[in-house]
Amino acid sequence: LESLKGKSVEHTRRYHSPSGAETVPAKVALENLKTGAQYPALADDDFERLGNAIHSWLGALPSARSLDGKTMESVALRCLNSFGMTDILAPADLVAMGKELERWIEDKYPDATWSTEVALSSRRSEGGQWVGFADLLLFLPDSKVVIVDHKSAPIAPTQCEAKAQSYAGQL
Protein backbone atom coordinates (compact mmCIF):
# COMPACT_ATOMS: atom_id res chain seq x y z
CA LEU A 1 0.00 0.00 0.00
CA GLU A 2 2.91 2.35 0.62
CA SER A 3 3.73 2.27 -3.12
CA LEU A 4 0.20 3.52 -3.96
CA LYS A 5 0.35 6.48 -1.58
CA GLY A 6 -0.32 9.70 -3.43
CA LYS A 7 -1.05 7.93 -6.73
CA SER A 8 -4.40 7.87 -8.52
CA VAL A 9 -5.76 4.35 -8.79
CA GLU A 10 -8.04 3.43 -11.70
CA HIS A 11 -11.24 1.79 -10.43
CA THR A 12 -13.64 -0.15 -12.62
CA ARG A 13 -17.14 -1.02 -11.51
CA ARG A 14 -17.57 -4.74 -11.04
CA TYR A 15 -21.32 -5.10 -11.62
CA HIS A 16 -23.29 -3.67 -14.53
CA SER A 17 -27.01 -3.71 -15.30
CA PRO A 18 -27.94 -5.14 -18.71
CA SER A 19 -30.54 -2.38 -19.06
CA GLY A 20 -27.59 0.02 -19.34
CA ALA A 21 -26.02 -1.91 -22.21
CA GLU A 22 -25.45 -0.20 -25.52
CA THR A 23 -27.94 -0.86 -28.28
CA VAL A 24 -26.67 -3.50 -30.68
CA PRO A 25 -27.99 -4.58 -34.06
CA ALA A 26 -30.12 -7.69 -33.71
CA LYS A 27 -32.85 -9.55 -35.49
CA VAL A 28 -36.14 -8.65 -33.82
CA ALA A 29 -39.10 -11.01 -33.97
CA LEU A 30 -42.41 -9.41 -33.07
CA GLU A 31 -45.72 -11.14 -32.49
CA ASN A 32 -48.99 -9.31 -31.95
CA LEU A 33 -50.83 -10.95 -29.06
CA LYS A 34 -54.49 -9.99 -29.32
CA THR A 35 -56.06 -9.34 -25.93
CA GLY A 36 -58.63 -6.70 -26.79
CA ALA A 37 -57.13 -4.41 -24.13
CA GLN A 38 -56.37 -0.84 -25.16
CA TYR A 39 -53.44 1.09 -23.73
CA PRO A 40 -55.11 3.78 -21.62
CA ALA A 41 -54.37 7.49 -21.85
CA LEU A 42 -52.04 8.29 -18.96
CA ALA A 43 -49.96 11.07 -17.54
CA ASP A 44 -46.24 10.52 -18.25
CA ASP A 45 -45.46 9.53 -14.66
CA ASP A 46 -48.09 6.75 -14.75
CA PHE A 47 -46.48 4.77 -17.62
CA GLU A 48 -43.88 3.21 -15.34
CA ARG A 49 -46.44 2.30 -12.68
CA LEU A 50 -48.73 0.69 -15.26
CA GLY A 51 -45.79 -1.19 -16.75
CA ASN A 52 -44.84 -2.44 -13.28
CA ALA A 53 -48.42 -3.59 -12.60
CA ILE A 54 -48.50 -5.49 -15.90
CA HIS A 55 -45.04 -6.91 -15.22
CA SER A 56 -46.05 -8.10 -11.75
CA TRP A 57 -49.08 -9.90 -13.21
CA LEU A 58 -47.04 -11.57 -15.94
CA GLY A 59 -44.47 -12.57 -13.32
CA ALA A 60 -47.21 -14.22 -11.26
CA LEU A 61 -48.70 -15.96 -14.28
CA PRO A 62 -46.91 -19.32 -13.99
CA SER A 63 -48.35 -19.71 -10.49
CA ALA A 64 -51.75 -18.23 -11.40
CA ARG A 65 -52.35 -20.31 -14.55
CA SER A 66 -54.08 -23.06 -12.61
CA LEU A 67 -56.47 -20.72 -10.77
CA ASP A 68 -60.12 -20.28 -11.67
CA GLY A 69 -61.13 -17.05 -13.46
CA LYS A 70 -62.46 -15.26 -10.37
CA THR A 71 -59.32 -15.99 -8.36
CA MET A 72 -57.13 -14.95 -11.28
CA GLU A 73 -58.92 -11.62 -11.43
CA SER A 74 -58.41 -11.21 -7.68
CA VAL A 75 -54.65 -11.68 -8.10
CA ALA A 76 -54.65 -9.32 -11.10
CA LEU A 77 -56.53 -6.73 -9.02
CA ARG A 78 -53.84 -6.95 -6.32
CA CYS A 79 -51.17 -6.34 -8.98
CA LEU A 80 -53.02 -3.25 -10.22
CA ASN A 81 -53.72 -2.03 -6.69
CA SER A 82 -50.06 -2.35 -5.70
CA PHE A 83 -49.17 0.32 -8.25
CA GLY A 84 -52.30 2.48 -7.93
CA MET A 85 -53.65 1.41 -11.33
CA THR A 86 -57.06 -0.01 -10.38
CA ASP A 87 -58.88 2.87 -12.08
CA ILE A 88 -56.71 2.64 -15.19
CA LEU A 89 -56.96 -0.98 -16.29
CA ALA A 90 -59.47 -3.72 -15.45
CA PRO A 91 -58.22 -6.95 -13.84
CA ALA A 92 -59.96 -8.82 -16.67
CA ASP A 93 -57.64 -7.03 -19.13
CA LEU A 94 -54.59 -8.33 -17.24
CA VAL A 95 -56.07 -11.82 -17.18
CA ALA A 96 -56.66 -11.59 -20.94
CA MET A 97 -53.02 -10.53 -21.47
CA GLY A 98 -51.86 -13.50 -19.46
CA LYS A 99 -54.16 -15.92 -21.27
CA GLU A 100 -52.92 -14.68 -24.64
CA LEU A 101 -49.27 -15.01 -23.55
CA GLU A 102 -50.02 -18.52 -22.28
CA ARG A 103 -51.73 -19.41 -25.58
CA TRP A 104 -48.76 -18.09 -27.55
CA ILE A 105 -46.28 -20.08 -25.46
CA GLU A 106 -48.38 -23.25 -25.70
CA ASP A 107 -48.58 -22.84 -29.50
CA LYS A 108 -44.87 -22.14 -30.05
CA TYR A 109 -43.26 -24.01 -27.15
CA PRO A 110 -45.81 -26.57 -25.92
CA ASP A 111 -43.43 -28.50 -23.67
CA ALA A 112 -41.65 -25.50 -22.16
CA THR A 113 -41.05 -25.16 -18.45
CA TRP A 114 -41.65 -21.59 -17.29
CA SER A 115 -39.43 -19.74 -14.83
CA THR A 116 -39.93 -16.05 -13.99
CA GLU A 117 -37.60 -13.38 -12.64
CA VAL A 118 -34.52 -15.54 -13.04
CA ALA A 119 -31.26 -14.02 -11.77
CA LEU A 120 -28.61 -14.05 -14.49
CA SER A 121 -24.95 -13.12 -14.46
CA SER A 122 -22.24 -13.29 -17.10
CA ARG A 123 -18.78 -11.95 -17.76
CA ARG A 124 -18.65 -8.56 -19.47
CA SER A 125 -16.05 -8.23 -22.25
CA GLU A 126 -15.13 -4.72 -21.06
CA GLY A 127 -14.52 -6.00 -17.52
CA GLY A 128 -16.77 -6.80 -14.62
CA GLN A 129 -20.02 -8.71 -14.81
CA TRP A 130 -23.51 -8.27 -16.19
CA VAL A 131 -26.02 -8.90 -13.39
CA GLY A 132 -29.74 -8.79 -13.95
CA PHE A 133 -33.00 -10.71 -14.15
CA ALA A 134 -34.82 -12.35 -17.04
CA ASP A 135 -38.57 -11.70 -16.99
CA LEU A 136 -39.40 -15.17 -18.25
CA LEU A 137 -37.27 -18.09 -19.34
CA LEU A 138 -38.81 -20.98 -21.23
CA PHE A 139 -36.72 -24.11 -20.82
CA LEU A 140 -37.28 -26.39 -23.80
CA PRO A 141 -36.93 -30.20 -23.87
CA ASP A 142 -33.97 -29.95 -26.30
CA SER A 143 -32.00 -27.93 -23.67
CA LYS A 144 -32.55 -24.62 -25.49
CA VAL A 145 -33.84 -21.60 -23.61
CA VAL A 146 -36.17 -18.86 -24.85
CA ILE A 147 -35.90 -15.43 -23.20
CA VAL A 148 -39.14 -13.47 -22.98
CA ASP A 149 -38.76 -9.80 -22.04
CA HIS A 150 -41.97 -8.00 -21.07
CA LYS A 151 -42.37 -4.42 -22.27
CA SER A 152 -45.39 -2.16 -22.35
CA ALA A 153 -45.59 1.24 -23.96
CA PRO A 154 -48.19 3.51 -25.53
CA ILE A 155 -46.81 3.28 -29.05
CA ALA A 156 -48.28 2.56 -32.46
CA PRO A 157 -47.76 -0.91 -33.95
CA THR A 158 -45.51 0.67 -36.60
CA GLN A 159 -43.11 1.75 -33.81
CA CYS A 160 -42.83 -1.66 -32.12
CA GLU A 161 -39.87 -2.98 -34.09
CA ALA A 162 -37.75 0.10 -33.39
CA LYS A 163 -38.76 0.01 -29.70
CA ALA A 164 -37.86 -3.68 -29.44
CA GLN A 165 -34.55 -3.04 -31.20
CA SER A 166 -33.69 -0.40 -28.58
CA TYR A 167 -33.69 -3.17 -25.94
CA ALA A 168 -31.58 -5.66 -27.93
CA GLY A 169 -28.39 -4.72 -26.07
CA GLN A 170 -29.74 -5.83 -22.70
CA LEU A 171 -30.82 -9.17 -24.12
C-alpha positions in Angstrom: 0.0 0.0 0.0 2.9 2.3 0.6 3.7 2.3 -3.1 0.2 3.5 -4.0 0.4 6.5 -1.6 -0.3 9.7 -3.4 -1.1 7.9 -6.7 -4.4 7.9 -8.5 -5.8 4.3 -8.8 -8.0 3.4 -11.7 -11.2 1.8 -10.4 -13.6 -0.1 -12.6 -17.1 -1.0 -11.5 -17.6 -4.7 -11.0 -21.3 -5.1 -11.6 -23.3 -3.7 -14.5 -27.0 -3.7 -15.3 -27.9 -5.1 -18.7 -30.5 -2.4 -19.1 -27.6 0.0 -19.3 -26.0 -1.9 -22.2 -25.4 -0.2 -25.5 -27.9 -0.9 -28.3 -26.7 -3.5 -30.7 -28.0 -4.6 -34.1 -30.1 -7.7 -33.7 -32.9 -9.6 -35.5 -36.1 -8.7 -33.8 -39.1 -11.0 -34.0 -42.4 -9.4 -33.1 -45.7 -11.1 -32.5 -49.0 -9.3 -31.9 -50.8 -10.9 -29.1 -54.5 -10.0 -29.3 -56.1 -9.3 -25.9 -58.6 -6.7 -26.8 -57.1 -4.4 -24.1 -56.4 -0.8 -25.2 -53.4 1.1 -23.7 -55.1 3.8 -21.6 -54.4 7.5 -21.9 -52.0 8.3 -19.0 -50.0 11.1 -17.5 -46.2 10.5 -18.3 -45.5 9.5 -14.7 -48.1 6.7 -14.8 -46.5 4.8 -17.6 -43.9 3.2 -15.3 -46.4 2.3 -12.7 -48.7 0.7 -15.3 -45.8 -1.2 -16.7 -44.8 -2.4 -13.3 -48.4 -3.6 -12.6 -48.5 -5.5 -15.9 -45.0 -6.9 -15.2 -46.0 -8.1 -11.7 -49.1 -9.9 -13.2 -47.0 -11.6 -15.9 -44.5 -12.6 -13.3 -47.2 -14.2 -11.3 -48.7 -16.0 -14.3 -46.9 -19.3 -14.0 -48.4 -19.7 -10.5 -51.8 -18.2 -11.4 -52.3 -20.3 -14.6 -54.1 -23.1 -12.6 -56.5 -20.7 -10.8 -60.1 -20.3 -11.7 -61.1 -17.1 -13.5 -62.5 -15.3 -10.4 -59.3 -16.0 -8.4 -57.1 -14.9 -11.3 -58.9 -11.6 -11.4 -58.4 -11.2 -7.7 -54.6 -11.7 -8.1 -54.7 -9.3 -11.1 -56.5 -6.7 -9.0 -53.8 -6.9 -6.3 -51.2 -6.3 -9.0 -53.0 -3.3 -10.2 -53.7 -2.0 -6.7 -50.1 -2.4 -5.7 -49.2 0.3 -8.2 -52.3 2.5 -7.9 -53.6 1.4 -11.3 -57.1 0.0 -10.4 -58.9 2.9 -12.1 -56.7 2.6 -15.2 -57.0 -1.0 -16.3 -59.5 -3.7 -15.5 -58.2 -6.9 -13.8 -60.0 -8.8 -16.7 -57.6 -7.0 -19.1 -54.6 -8.3 -17.2 -56.1 -11.8 -17.2 -56.7 -11.6 -20.9 -53.0 -10.5 -21.5 -51.9 -13.5 -19.5 -54.2 -15.9 -21.3 -52.9 -14.7 -24.6 -49.3 -15.0 -23.6 -50.0 -18.5 -22.3 -51.7 -19.4 -25.6 -48.8 -18.1 -27.6 -46.3 -20.1 -25.5 -48.4 -23.3 -25.7 -48.6 -22.8 -29.5 -44.9 -22.1 -30.0 -43.3 -24.0 -27.1 -45.8 -26.6 -25.9 -43.4 -28.5 -23.7 -41.6 -25.5 -22.2 -41.1 -25.2 -18.5 -41.7 -21.6 -17.3 -39.4 -19.7 -14.8 -39.9 -16.1 -14.0 -37.6 -13.4 -12.6 -34.5 -15.5 -13.0 -31.3 -14.0 -11.8 -28.6 -14.1 -14.5 -25.0 -13.1 -14.5 -22.2 -13.3 -17.1 -18.8 -11.9 -17.8 -18.7 -8.6 -19.5 -16.0 -8.2 -22.2 -15.1 -4.7 -21.1 -14.5 -6.0 -17.5 -16.8 -6.8 -14.6 -20.0 -8.7 -14.8 -23.5 -8.3 -16.2 -26.0 -8.9 -13.4 -29.7 -8.8 -13.9 -33.0 -10.7 -14.1 -34.8 -12.4 -17.0 -38.6 -11.7 -17.0 -39.4 -15.2 -18.2 -37.3 -18.1 -19.3 -38.8 -21.0 -21.2 -36.7 -24.1 -20.8 -37.3 -26.4 -23.8 -36.9 -30.2 -23.9 -34.0 -29.9 -26.3 -32.0 -27.9 -23.7 -32.6 -24.6 -25.5 -33.8 -21.6 -23.6 -36.2 -18.9 -24.9 -35.9 -15.4 -23.2 -39.1 -13.5 -23.0 -38.8 -9.8 -22.0 -42.0 -8.0 -21.1 -42.4 -4.4 -22.3 -45.4 -2.2 -22.4 -45.6 1.2 -24.0 -48.2 3.5 -25.5 -46.8 3.3 -29.0 -48.3 2.6 -32.5 -47.8 -0.9 -33.9 -45.5 0.7 -36.6 -43.1 1.7 -33.8 -42.8 -1.7 -32.1 -39.9 -3.0 -34.1 -37.7 0.1 -33.4 -38.8 0.0 -29.7 -37.9 -3.7 -29.4 -34.6 -3.0 -31.2 -33.7 -0.4 -28.6 -33.7 -3.2 -25.9 -31.6 -5.7 -27.9 -28.4 -4.7 -26.1 -29.7 -5.8 -22.7 -30.8 -9.2 -24.1 
